[in-house]
């Protein structure tokens, strides 16, 4: 008993000492919190985004010219980027792309594909049928947004510069959607070919043509089949054009090798899931032993596999860890070593690894309990890491890959005054879903926290499948939330990637169901169990998919989420695009109950008089159409439910426009009024 009392006394003294020490630190002013240029907490790091060669990296600092830095000595010499000299005749065209040997430049005009010989200015026109609905070498809306990662051009040079492969897209069957522009006396409408869930999709043909022109070779696919084509790859020897293919159901991915001269296809890879398959963002070819590396999640985690060029599996390189979001950075064929990043030590932490091509000698190359952002040297001999965690501002170091030895610290963003300032104390907590899955979240406690007081909470989420936001990195702790005594939460769910493929599979055909169930479990386990939480003031906010989950939480789970700011959210999956929606939900024709149960519109009756949802949308959003927010607003009006709404006339989906300060101020004002019962200081408004 005496030992217990002694221990308690010691702990009490330590708490008192820490509290006294903490109270002696100063608190940031609201002006310092708002000013992104403030150096009270952190200072800028050098910008190092690439290497000039295997032994030199390029460093730039604001206001100073770029320099080339020698790895071993640290010697800095001026670096001048040599832009390619203008060649050929000036071209007024879109999507210009030089061939690998710079002898040609391809481009599009009026939805037709051309190329110009740079030495002579001679032009070749490859297609002539371009129109408002026939696109040669240009991505349709749904391909640009959902499949090709916002790349507009759909033509690709062969490595030997002798061929152009391209997509010919027919959009004539795709319904149009009007986007209204208010400018001018009468305004205007922009009609977008936008396939919504269940609608006809663009029809795509894959063509290959010689650089000098002539007949187009069409790949051997059925033009009328309901199908998708993903990001393609030329083999290093230019002998084949590899194209990703999926059926509309998106539960199978095939990669076909296309012969440029005949269009004949041969299957070199197949992957099937019971739910959906994601596109491959990269494909890594080996040259010394003709083969390729690819990642898939068929064993539940994101592993690396070695295949022969004929599509036969040779070896699984990674296993034994819960690898996720794996990305291959470099293959050293001489050393038979692959360098890659992945989330494996923790689902919230990215590290750099190496592994032999035979699957042996798996090694973590990064260090500490940090999240790492890697810039690998061209040979893999060195890497530069920007590393941080919740408590540690970002640092930068140059590291030797083989030994893990830090050659040189390149920067520390921690300011000289950091240790004298009160900062919020973020931590990663773990909650358990109803099915026993473990999911992390980040909680930021206020400065000067007093457990005898009651605190409001604001939860931030994005929440799209495999789009987790809970990362063990430096988030910056000088937010107005901490200053004003608001607990801040970054929240993920079972389908955010932390639980691998198993967690994602729960979402299939049931978007919205498990996300809200998990969020509710978090509130019960991590908030309601704390006496200092004000249950009447729990808010949630998010944009796009986060806007959807916010609106769904404040309606379907209105008992737990009292307030919400729903930005640019999908309020009914019937209103969103075919490719994204059907990947997770199947078609409305095949899954009517899933669509009904996943729609915010279905739960307006659960929204109570003491809830308050703030709906915000950009009027010219061509991604998630404002139709979504208008339909929700109409139902709330008809049900005589209280809500707030703001439409930003010049904002697209991302709210990036001259209205950016307005959207920022509107959100802050809403939270101050609902959670703090006061107006925000002019110091914090922009």
N, C-alpha and C positions, 0 to 999 in steps of 0.2 A: 504493500500500500504506500509506504514511504517513497519507494522508487517511482511509483506512478505520480505521486504528488510532485516529486522533484522534477520529473519529466514535464509535467504540466507547467510548473513554474518557469522552467527553462524556455519552453515554447512560448509562454506568455511574454517573457522578456524579449525573446527574439522578435515576436510580433510587434511589441512596443517599439523596439529599436528600429525595425524596418519601417513601421508607420511614421516614426519621427523623422527618419532619414528621407522617406518619400515626401513627407509634408514640407520639407525644406526645399524641395525642388519647385521651380516655377511652372505655371501652366501656360501653354501657348495662348496667345490672344486669338480672337476670331479672325482678325485681319491676317495673322500669320498662317492660320489654318486654311484660309481661302486663297491666299496668294500662292500660286503654283511656283513662283520664283523664289519663295522664301527658303533660306538655307539654315533655318533654325534646327531642323531635324536631320536633313540630308543635303548633300551637295552632289553635283553632276559627276558621273563617271566618264572616262574617255569612251569614245565610240570606236569599237573594234568589231567590225562585221565580217571581215574577210581577210584572206591571206593573199599576198602578191606572189609568193612561191613557197617552197617547202621550209625555208628558213627565215622568212620575213613576213610580218603581218602589218596591216595598214591601220594606223591610229589617227584619229582626228578629235580635236576638242573644239568647243564652240569658240569662234573668233580666231582660230589659228588654222594655218594650212595643214593638210594631211602630211604625215610622215611615214616612211617605211622603217620598221624597227627590226633590228637583228636579234634573233631569239637568244643567242648565247651572250652577246656583249651588251645588248640594250642600246646600241648605237642607233641614233635616229638621223635619217637623211631625208631631204625633201622628196615627196612623192607627187608625181604629176600624172594624172589619168590621161591617157592618149585616146581621145575619141576617134572613131573611124572617120576617115576623110570622106567627104561627099563624093559619090561616084555616079556616073550615068546622068540622066536628065532628072530634073526635079519632078516629083510625082505628087499630084494632089489625089491621095487615095487613103483608104483605111487599112488598118491591120498589116502594116508593112513588116516584112520579116526577111532578113538576109539568109541566103543559103549558107551552110557551114563553111564553104570556101570563099564566101563573099562575092562569087562571080555572078550571082543573080539576087534579085530582091522580088519577093512575091507580095501581092497585095490584092485588095478587092475594090471594085467600083460598081455601084448599083447592083450589088449582090451577085456579081460575076467575079471569077478568079483570073488574075493576070500574073505575069512576071516580066521583069525588065533585066536585060543583060547589062551588068554594071559597066563593062568596058566600052560598049558601043551605044548603049541607050536603046537597043532593039527590044521591042515588046512582043510578048506572046499572049494571046487571049485563049484561055483554056475552055471556058464555058460561055454560052450565049443565052441561056434560058432564064437568067436571073430576073426576079420580079418581086412584087410585094409579098408573095407567098413561097417563092422558090429562092432559097438561100444557098449559094455556093461558097463554101469557105467561111461562113459566118454562122455563129451559134444562134439558135432560136432562144426565146426567153428561158424556157425551162431547162435547156441544156446549159446555158450560161450560168444560171442561178444555182442549179442543183447538182449538175453532173461534172462540169468542167472547171469548177472552182473559180468562177468569175473571169474566165478567159473567153474573149469574144471571138478570136480567130479559130477556125476549125480546119486548118491545113498544116501539114507537117513535112519538112524537107527530109529526104533520106540523108544519112551521114556522108555519102559520096556526092551529094548535090545533084544527082541525076534524075531524081523523081520527086514529085509532089503527091502526097496523099491528101485527100480532103473529104469533108462531109457535104453531100447535097441534101438539103432539108426541104421537104414539102410541108408547109403549114396550112394548106388550104382547108383542111378539115377541123383545125383547131378553133374553138370558139374565141371570140374577142371579148375583152373587158375594157370599159371606158374609164380613163383616169382624167379627172376634171381639173383644168387649170383656170384660175380665177382672173388672170391678167387680161387687160383690155376691156373694152366696153361690153363685148358679148361673151368673153371667155372662150375656151376651146376644149376639145376632147382629144385625148391621145388614145387610140385604140390599140390595145396590146393583145397579141395572140397568146392567150394564157389558158392552158388546160387545167381545169379544176378536177378534183377527185372524180373518177369515173368518166371523164371526157375523152374524146379522141386525142391522141398524142401526135406530135410531129412525126412524119415518116422520113427515115434517114437512109441514104445510100452511101456506101464507102467507095470512093473512086481513087484511082492511081493513074497519073499521067506523066509521061516523060517531059523533061524540062523544055525540050524543043517543041512540045505540043504533039499533035496527032491524036489518034483515037484514045478515048478514056477506057481504062480497064475497070470494070465494076466488080467488087468483091462478091463472092457467091453466097449472098444472103437473099432471103425472100423479102422483097420490098414491102409487101402487104402484111407481113407478120407484126404482131404487137410486141415490140422489142425496144431495147435501149442499147446504145453504144457508148462505152466509156473512153477514158483517156487512152490513146494508143502509143505504141513504141516501135520504132524501127530497130531491127537487130543491128549490132555494131558493123556487120559486114554489108549492110544494105540489101541483103538477099530476101528479107521478109519484113512485112509490115504486120505487127502484132496488135490486135484490137480486142478490147474487152467487150463482152456481150452479155446481156441479161434478158430474160423474158420479162414481160410487164409485171409479173408477180414478184420479181426481185428476190426469189429464194434460191437462185442458182447463178453462179458467175462462171463463164467460160472465156478463155483467151484463145483466139484463133490466129494462126500464122497465115498471112495472105501472100501468095506469089504475085509480085508486081506485074508480070507479063501476062498472066492468065486469069488472075482473080480467084484461083482455086484456094480453098481454105482447108487447114488441117488443125485439129484441136491439140493444144499444147498444155492446157491447164483446165481443171474443173473443180469447183467448190460448191457444195450444197449445204444449206442450213434448213432447219425446220421452220425458222422464222424468216429472216432476211439476211442477205449478204451485202456487205459494203464494197464500194469500188476500191480498187487498189490505187493509191496515190503515187506509187513509184514501183518500178521493176528494175532489179539490179542484175545486169548481165556480167558474166565472167568471160574472159577472152582466152586464157591459157587452157582451161578445160571447159569447152563449150557447155554452158549451163546457166542457170539463173537462180537468184534468191527471191523469195516472196514470203509475205507474212499472212497467216490466217488464224482464226480463232476456233478451229474445229475441235480442239481439246479443251476449250473453255477459256483459254488465255491467248494472248497475242504473240504467237511463236514464229520463229524464222525457220523456213524449210529450203533445202537445196533440191532443185529439179534439173534433169537433163533437158536439152532443147527439144527432145521428143515428147516431153510431158511426163516422163517417168520420175517418181520420187526417189531421190538418192539418199537423203539424210535429213533428220530434224536437228537443227543446230542448238536451239534453246529448249530447255525443259527444267522442271524442278523448282521453278519460281513462278510467281503470279505476274508474269510480264504483261504489260498493257500499254497501249499507244506506242508500240515499238516503231522506231524509225532507223533504217540503215543509213549511216553517214559515209562509210568508206569500206572498200574491200581491198586489202593488201594481198594480192594473189601470190607474190613471192613468199610471204610469210604465212600464207594460207590463213589469214586472220580477218575477221569482220568486226568493224566498230559500229556500235549502234547505241541509241538512247532508248530508255524505257522506264516505265513506272513499275518497279518490282520490289524494292526494299520496303516501300510503303506505297499505298495507292495514291497518296497525295504528294509524291516526291519523285522527280525525274533525275536519273543518273546516267552516266556513260559507262558502257561495258565493251569488252572484247571477247570473242570466242573463235575457236578454230573452225575451219570448214568441216571437220569431222565431228564437231559438237563437243570437243574436249576443251579444257583450259578456260572455262567461263570465268571472267574476272571483272569485278567492279573496279573502274578506274578513278572514279570521283571519290570524294572524301566527306566525312562528317555527316551530321544530321541536317543536310541542306538540300534545297531544290536547286538543280544546276541547269543553266542554259549554256549550251556548248557551241563553240566555233572550232571545228577540228581542222588541223593543218592538212594540206593536200595529200600527204603520205600517211597521215595518222600518227606521226611520231610525237606530235605535241597537240595540246588543245588549250583553248582559252575558255575559262568558265566564269560566268556571272552567277554567284551563289549567294543564297540568303535563306533565312527561315523566318518564322513569325516574329521572333524577338531580335533578329540580327539584320540590320540594313545591308543592302546588297554590296558585296565585294567582288573584285575581279582579280583573277590570277592566271598566270601562264604555267602550265603543268606538262611534265614529260610523261607521256602515256605509259610507257613500259614500267617505269619505277613508281609512278604516282608522286614523284617528287615535285614540289612547287619550285619552279625556277625563279619566279619573280612575282611579287604582288604588284598588280597593275593599277589598283585603285580601291578606295574605300569610300562609300557614299555617306558613312556616318559623319555627321558634322562635329566640329570641335565643341559645340554647346549641347550636344545630344544628351550627355549624362546629367546635365543640370535641369532637364525638362521632364515634367510628368508626362508619361505616355500611357495609353491604354494597354492593358495586359491581355493580348489575344492568346487563345489556346485552342487546340484541336480536341474536340470531344467526340465520343462515339455513341451512337444510339443503335438500338436493335429493332429491326422491322418485325412485323407480325409473323413473318416466315423465318425469323432467326438470322437474317442477314445483318452484318455489321456495316454501318455507313458513317463516315466522318462528317463533322461540321465544324465551322470556326465560330467562336464566340469572342467578341470584343467587349470587355467590361469597361465601364466608364472610369475616368481618372477620379480620384477622391471617392472611390466606391465605399458606401456605407451599408452594411448588410441589414441595418434596421430600417432602411428606407424602401420605398416601392419604386421600381423602375419600369418604364415602357420599353418595348422591344420593336425593332424593325428588322425583318428577315429579307435578305436579298437572295433571289434565285434566278437562274436561267432555266435549267431543268430539261433541256432537250436530250434525247437519247445519246448516250456516250459523249456528253458535253459538260463534264464536271467542272466546277469552279473552286472546289476546296483543294487548295494547293498550299503546301508548307513553304511559303515564300514571304518576303517582306511586303506587307500591304500598305505600310505607312499608317501610323497610329494617331495622327493628329487631326482626326476628323471632328466635325462639329457634333456628331453623335456623342462621342466621348466627352467633349467639353460640356455639353448640355445635360449629361446624365441619361443618355439613351443607350441601351444595350443593342449592339449590332451583331447580326448573325449572317454568315454565308452558308447556305444550305443546299445540299445535294440529296439524291435519293438512290434507290437500289439500281436504277437504270443509268446512273451517271458515269459508270465505268469502274467504280471501286470494287464491284462484285463480279467483274468479268462478264463473259457471255451469258452466264446464268442469270445475272441481274437484269441484263438487257432483254432477255427472252420473256420476262414477265410482262413487258410493255406491249408485246405483239397483239394487235387487234384490240388493245385496251388502253390507249393513250388517256392519261388523266386519272385512271383508277388507282394505280399503285403509287403514283407520285404524291397525290393528296393523302392517301392512307399513310405513307411514310412521313410526310410533313406533320400530320396529326400525331403520329407516334413520337416524333421529335418534341413537339410542344408538350405532350403529356410527360415524357421522360426527363427532358432537360430544362423545361421552363416551369411547368406546374409543380414540380417537386421543390422549387426554390421559393422560400418565403418572401424574397425581395422582388419577385416578379409581379407587376401589375397586370392581372389577367384581362382586365377590361381595355388594355391598351397594347395589344399585340398586332402589329402591322406587317404587311408583306408587300414587296415591290419587285418588278421585273419587266424586261423588255422582250418583245417577240414571243418566243416560247415561254419566257418568264412572264410576259404580260398575260398569256393564256393561263398559266398556272396561278398567277395572282388572282385573276377574275374567278377562276374555278374554286380557289381556296375561300374567297370571301362570299361565295354563293353556296357551294356544296358543303363546305366545312365552316359555315359562318359562325358557329359557336366558338371556334378556336381562333379564327382570324377576323378581327373586328374591322380593320382598315386595310386598304390596298391602293397602290398606284399601278394600274395595268396599262403599260405602254405597247401600242402596236401589236396587240395580241390576236391570235386566231381564236375566235369565239365559237366557231363551228367548223369541224374539219371538212365539211362539205364545201366550204368556201376557200380552201387552200389548194395548192397545186398538186397535180397528179403524182409526180415522181416522189416528192418528199412524203406526202400523206399516205400513199398506198404502200410505200416501203414498210411502214409500221402498222397501218390499219387495214390493208387489203382494200378492195374497192367498196364503195357504198352499196353496190349491188350484192356483194358477197357478205358484207358485215354491217347490215343496217343497225343492229342493236349496239354494236361497238361505237358507231358514229353518234348515235343518240346519247349513249351513256357518257361519251367523251366530250360532249358539247356543253359549253358554259350556259348556252341558251336553255338547256334542260333544267337548270337549277335555280332559276330566278325566284321560284316560290320559296326557296330556303333562305333567301336573302332577307335579313330582318331590319326593322326600323332603326336599330342601334348600330347597324353596320354602315360604313360609308366607303364606297368604291369611287376612285377618281380614274376615269377612262380617258386616255390620251392617244391621239393618232395624228399622223401626218396626212394632209389631204391628198398629196400626190405620191403616196406610197404605192408603188407598183408591185410590191412583193406580198405583204399582208395587206390586202385592200381595206380601206377605211369602212367599207361595207360591213366588216366584222363588228367594229365598234358601234356603228349606227344600228345594226340589228339588235345588239344587246341593249343599247340605249332605248330603243323603241319598246322592247319588252318591259324594261324597268319602268318606263313612263306609263305604259298601259296597266302595270301592276301597282302603280302609285307608290313606288319605292324610291327613297331618297338616294341620289348619286350626284357626282360632279363630272363634268366632261369638258375637255379642251381639244379643239381641232387647230393644228398649226398649218396655215394655208400653204407655206412654201417648203414644208418638211417632207422628205422621202422616208423610207423605212427607218433609217438610222438616226433621224432627228438632227442631222448635220446640215446646218444652214445658218443664215443670219439670226435665226430664232434660238440658237443653242443656249444663249444666256437666259432666254425666257423659259425654256423647258427646265433648266437647272433651278431657276428661282421659283418656278411654280411648284416643283416637287418639295423643295425645302419649306416653302410657306405652308403647304398642306401638312407636312409632318409637325411643324411647330404648332400649328393650330390644333390639330387633333390629339397629339401626344403630350404637348407641353402647355397647351392652353394660352399661348401668347404669340405675338408676331415676331418674326426673325429680325435680328439686328441688321441695319443697313450695311454693317461691316462684312456680313457673310454673303450678301446678295451681289450679283454681278451686274 
